[in-house]
Amino acid sequence: MKKILVPSLIALAVSSLASVAHAAEPESTLSYNAGVVSDYRYRGISQTRLDPALQGGVDYADKSGFYVGAWGSTIKWIKDTQGVTSGSTELDLYGGYKFAVGDFAYDLGFLRYQYAGNNYDKATAGGVNANTNEVYGAVTYGLFTAKYSHAVSDLFGNVNSKNSYYLDLSANLDLGDGLSLVPHVGRQSIKNSPGLSYNDASLTLAKDLGNGVAVSGAIVGTNTSAYTVYNSDKILSKTGVVLGLKYSF
């Protein structure tokens, strides 16, 4: 009886541990984030007239690799355009699928930039709305990530700009003690508007303070001066320092 009982107890214990391990792996996760930045830069261009912005988002991820999310920020660039009277909030809605093959990780998805109530199409005769749709694909190998984003609509209110694209390369360097360094370079190509196409680069140092709190500092710049505030000497694409505070929960 002991010979039968002992192996049975061992098997039961192993089975219980396996069940606990399996139960510990969540089927899905729901996370939130909120933060503030000294300047909201997107692809090197200030979206807030070089002023601070409030930001926040929510993400749902399934263990299968599928995910959806929403992220929002205060902005000023739409209302800063001559003839435009509304559009002070950006809402990004996105979804996609992440998976790995060997040493490579992939991310394929769709992103909708929604500028609530904007009338950017009134800026010029024959103008188009600022709302934008993009599809994207990214591949990560080790520290390095390459991403390609392709506009399937007009891009950010630029007329006849469908099929514009953004290509960026970045690396994520773990410096230890909660510090990370992220160098980045990108190329924004705007269809039928070569004078508005440009390159951008940034270097971001971030510190994880624990309990979901992180701080960051970045140097951001571009090789263009074409992006300005109407009737102002502010150049939205000039090199600058961006500080951030973020809480994830």
N, C-alpha and C positions, 0 to 999 in steps of 0.2 A: 504493500500500500504506500509506503514511504517513497519507494522508487517511482511509483506512478504520480504521487502527489507533488514531489519536489519539481520535476520537469513541468508539471501543469502550472504550479505557482510561478515558475520562471517565465513560462509562455504567457501567462496572464499579465505578469508585470511588464513584459516587453510590449504586449499588445496595448496595455494601458498607457505606457509612455508614448507609444506611437500615436494613440488617439489624442493624447494631450498635445503632442507636437503638431498634429494635424489641425486640432481645434485652435491652436495658437496662431495659425496662419490665416489671416482674415481673407474672406472672399472678396472684400472691397474696402476701400478707404475713402473717407470724406474729410477734407482738410480745408482750412481757411487761412487767409493772410490779410494783414492790414499794415500800412506803412505811410511814410512821408519821405519825399525827396526834395532836395534844394532846387532841382531843375529836372523836369521830365524830358529826357532825351530819348528819342526813338530813331534808330538808324543814324545817329549822330546829330539829328536836328531837334532843337528845342520845341516842344509842343506847348510850352507855357510862358512864352515871352521871357525866358531865362529866369522865371520865378518858380517858387515851390509848388508842389502838387500833393494832393491826398490820393491814396491808391488803396485798392483792396480786391480780393478775389476769393473764389471757391473752386475746389477741384474734386472730382470724383474719379477714382481709378479702380478698375476691376483687375483681379489677378490674372485674367486671361490676356491683358495687355491693352484692352480698350479703355478710353478715358474721355471725359468731357469736362468743360470748365467755363468759367466766366471771370473776367477781370475788368476793373474799371478805374478811371483816373480823371481828375479834373484837367481841362485843357484850355488854351486861349487862342490857338492859331486860327481856328475857323472864324471866330468873331473879330479877329484882328485883320481879316481880309476885307478890302473895300467892298461895300455893298452887301455884306453878310451881317445879319442881325441876331442869329441864334445858332447854338451849337457849342456848349461849354462842357460837355461830358463825353468821354470815350468809353464805350462798352465793347469788349472783345469777347466773342462767343466762339468756342473752338471744340473740336473733338478729333480723335484719331486713334491710332493703334501702334503700340510699341512691341517690338519683338527682337530676338537675338538669333544670329546664325553664326556659330563658332565664336570667334573673338570680336565680332562686329555686332553692334546694337543699332537698330533702325527705328525711325519714328516717321509715320506717314499721317497727314491730317489735313483738316480744313479750318480756316480762320475767317471770321466775319468781324470787320471793324464797323461798329454801329455808332454814329454820332447823333445822339438823340435830338430830334427836332431841327437838325441843321438845314439851312437853306443856301448851301454853298453854290448851288446851281444858279443863284441869282447874282453871283459875283461878276459874271461877264455874260454877254449875249451868247447863247448856245452853250452855257456852262453845264457841268454835270454835278450830281450829288457827291458828297465826300465819302459816303458809305462805300466800303470796299470788301471784295471777297478774294481770298487767296487760298491756294493749295500749297502744301509744303512737304518736303521730304528731308530727313536728316540721317546721317550715319556717324556713329561714334566708334573710334578705335583707340583704346587706352585713354590717354589724356585729351585726345583731339576729336573735335566735332566739326563736320562740314554740313551746311544746311542751304537748301535752295527753296525760295518762296516765289510762286508764280501767280500774278494777278489774273483772275478770270473775269474781272470787271475793270472799269476805269479805276485808276489808282489815286486815291486821296484827292479827288476832285480835278485831276488833270484830264483835259479833254483828249479823246482818242488815245488813251494810254493803256487800254486793255493789252495783256501779254507783256506788261512790264515785269521785271524780276529783281529779286534781291538775293545775292550770294554772299554768305559769310563763313569765315573760318575762325575757330576759337580753340583755346586749350584751358583746361582746369587743373591748376597746379596746387596740390595740397602741401602747404608749408608747415603743417603740424600746429598743435595748440589751438585748433579752431580757426586757423588762418588759411585763406585760399587766395590765389592770384590768377586772374583770368585776362589774358591778352586776347584781343579781337580785332579782326579787319573785315570790312565788308564793301560790297559794290552794289549801289542802287542804280539800276538802268531804267529810265522812264521812256517808254515807247513814244516815238514821234516828238520827243522833247530832249534832244541831246544836251542842250544848255542847262537842263535841270538834273541831269545824271551826275553822279559824284561817287567818291570813295569816302569811307569813314574808318576810324580806328579808335580803340579805347583800351585802357588798362585799368582793371578794377581789383582793389584789395578789399576783401571782406573778412569779418571776424564774427564767429559764432560765439555769442555770450552765454549760451545755454538757456533752457526754459523757453525755447522758441524765439528768442530775441537775437537779431543779427544787425550789425552796422556795416556800412561800406563807404568807400571813397573811390572815385573814378576820375581819370583824366580822359576827356572825350573831345574828338575833333574831326574835321572833314577837310577836303581840299576844294571847297566851294564857298563863295560868298553870295550865291544867288538867292538864298532864303533869308528874307528880312521881314520886319514888321512894317506894314503900310504907314507911310508918313512918319517914320521914325528912323533913327540911326542904329537901331538894334539889329545885329546880324545873328540869326538863330542858329547858324551853322558854325560859328566860331569856336575855337578851342576853349574849353572851360573845365572846371572841377565840379563834380556832382557828389553830394553827400546823401546817404540814405539811412533810414532806420526802419526795420521790418519786424513784425511779430507774426509768427506762424503757429496755428493751433488746430 
